[in-house]
Amino acid sequence: MSDSVDGIGVGRVFIGAGCNRIVNNVSWGACDLVAFGAENGVAIFCPKAAQILTTLPAHKASVNCTHWIPSSKFAFKAKHLERHYLLSGDADGIILLWELSLADKKWRHVLQVPQPHKKGVTCITGIMVSDTDAIFASTSSDGTINIWELILPSAVRGDCKLSFLESVFVGSKTMVTVSLSELPGNTGHVVLAAGGLDNKVHLYCGERTGKFVHACELRGHTDWIRSLDFSLPICTNDGTTSLLLVSSSQDRGIRIWKMALRGSQSNSKDKIREQKISLASYIEGPVLVSGSFSYQISLESLLIGHEDWVYSVEWQPPSVTSANGFAYCQPQSILSASMDKTMMIWQPERTTGIWMNVVTVGELSHCALGFYGGHWSPNGDSILAHSYGGSFHLWKNVGSEYDNWQPQKVPSGHYAAVTDIAWARSGEYLLSVSADQTTRIFSPWQNEASPGGCDSWHEIARPQVHGHDINCVTIIHGKGNHRFVSGADEKVSRVFEAPLSFLKTLNHAISQKSSFSEDFQADVQILGANMSALGLSQKPIYVHSTHGTSETNVNDSLDTLETIPDAVPVVFTEPPIEEKLAWHTLWPESHKLYGHGNELFSMCCDHGGKLVASSCKAQSAKVAEIWLWQVGSWKAVGRLQSHSLTVTQVEFSHDDNLLLSVSRDRQFSVFAIERKGVDEVTHQLIARQEAHKRIIWACSWNPFGHEFATGSRDKTVKIWGVDKGSSVKQLMTLPQFSSSVTALSWFALDDQRNNGFLAVGMESGLIELWSLSLTRPGDGSTTLPGMTAALITRLEPFMCHVSSVQRLAWRTSQASGADCKRILLASCGADHCVRIFEVNLA
């Protein structure tokens, strides 16, 4: 919660975000939370609730990798820990350490690791060598591996101690993955495996105090090494202790290397082994010497099964075998994730010991372009993949007698900057568009009891999957079906209409509170939509279309790059998973609006649902026209000329008589709009004024009056009033903000007292709420009102965006009168996040 004034509290309702599309970005900790990078923020999600809990702000550059201490591998050592730690590394080489207190779920930024890498961090790995002692290593494209010791506090209020052990220079062939382990039988010695661009696994030995030396290298892979993971030491039947290292590569192969402690095997056993050469007999490799101990390294197994680069391999986390929690059993089980869209679990067969693929998941998906990484849950009953499309895929083993891996719900969101948002006209859902070329719908799913007692929000549809970055969207108000218009980096706007499958899904989500009756749904003849081959226009699928079309030529059905499988529109009775969202929830495109000379930039719809205004990127007055479109006929009914550069935002006043526009040319314009006949709209410029010293990014009307706010890069917000419908005068300027103002949204509590909130979003990602009070003269005259403003609250940084706020939108329609004490504010930002806050007017 945020600090509040006058009994107004702000709470977090929902965060939607996608994962950065990079390897090593995701980490599943012993605390059963998953961390991942979303642009320059670190997002934390709870797999059980399928909700993102918070984002951690501090990185300036995109987050490349995260690692929990203790990670899921050391969950058996973490039972008594009250605080868990998270390391995050970014594209500038900075590594930050965070602390999570399990008791109150509070996060704290502990420190920035000194001596940052000179280039981006590519991998972080860490091990717990005792209850309070961890060693972690980071590798970077600057050709170095840095190794640190982290001593966790034993006391409740203690601090972490970080000491630098060593920096290993690996040369121009950088290492992209590292793994650490303690050497078996040899207390105090640590082995570090590193792999990368030279196709070899390099092993370094050192002590806990540092002094890492290059011990040997393992050859075998024929392409870049992508992932390495040490098991915990395994005791075999003949009493020897060995360590297993698994490596995966772009050569599509996975290799398991065995490091056995030498000198403990008797010669007689060796002789028997020579006579009995089985498939599992191994090829002897180099000897690794560390202190007075030596280890024979051999290739234990080569796992072939993936058809594309294998991006990650991970041993199943150990299970606890004793009551005190220190004896453990390392399962012989490996999870691999590949660009061939599958994850596999590999285990040795009981009789022969040959490693086999026992589980394969994900192979039916044609939406994910491949997996960047796979992770085990701490107890080993769930596996999580993150894919090229920024999405998560989670499977859980729900079988009791035998394995049965079923897909589970996960959080989802955009994987690029979110450019615009719009509430449905009755506030049932929130629509967002993004530079990731998708349009998504988020809605509360009512029958799900989330931990907080309020509805849990999920992505329920992806109406548009496009071939251009989408910049703006508006939902059509007024009667009839749900419709929206979106504008992308192209010269046409596109109009979409909700299909029947979406209307029925929405009914399930909001438990029949929909504004659509069954007889209205009977009129909707379109069930869903299909993607076109080039991914631009979406063609409708009709309810009564014939089903005989599937008997096509056999040769045509071969899965080539050109063929796109048909969508199967489904009605969802629970929040859909990624495989269904990406393909089967498209809306058909009903119209294209041609007219603008450049890429679309902003648009809005009037409150009566009659007109849509749109603008495009512009360098000249001719191109900077605002076009008006008639809803329904979709004819262009007006071209408003006033600005000389890109119009950054347009908005209609509450009575639809005035249209406000703000622009990069630092001016605002107010037009009077008059509707005469059916297709006739006249417009007149009543005011144009240079309002700020820099670009004006945002504007917002008072929902009950002819006052409006403008926000600019000059860090100011100004309030203006339209006087007698003919001129504009400034009412006040709010105190200067700490950063450029990029988004504004005005919410009116009532039309009598003229009290309201102004939400202000900034380039820094922070959001502030201001109260605005108007005092109109009581004699009914139209003179300008007096105005007072006060800061109500600054949302705390852990709740806000980590990068520029692109748009703010209050949910204006109150479904029920009793709900007025709780209003929702939605925001979207360049940090890939869509956020919904709850403002309580207690």
Disulfide bonds with the S-S distance in Angstrom:
none
